[in-house]
């Protein structure tokens, strides 16, 4: 067990996501935001691991028994499950019916924000990059608005989640941690 490329990501964010998902079970946009923040936080905290896991061609490593479909060992399975739950709950646009396609597109969008962040040192003379937190927040908002049935509500929840997470993050020494979100609208 633990041989999948995403095991470290899942294990690094699973406790946070699990606690937050339980606390936010009635705020789907909040769960989506926390999952995104956990992913982005992993990349920020462990950039070399992220590069190795998601930006380096690796030899094929077949999963061990049960790993492929276990969200505790496969970050994609976690994301696919979250998208499926949002879709079944009626929180995503009605024209979005392919769970795999939506999950893979969400992952591509968030991965793009991380990939650009990892090349900033090489590109700083060519590009005027905005602060990481601004770019990550904008990426999550664009992705969530593009799939949400009620983009405004998803964006409001996302912004509240990010703001509260930033407060927690500042207090915790700059680590991305998804805090409990205010359930008031």
Helices and strands as residue ranges (DSSP letters): H 7-23, H 28-45, H 47-54, H 75-88, H 99-123, H 132-147, H 151-171
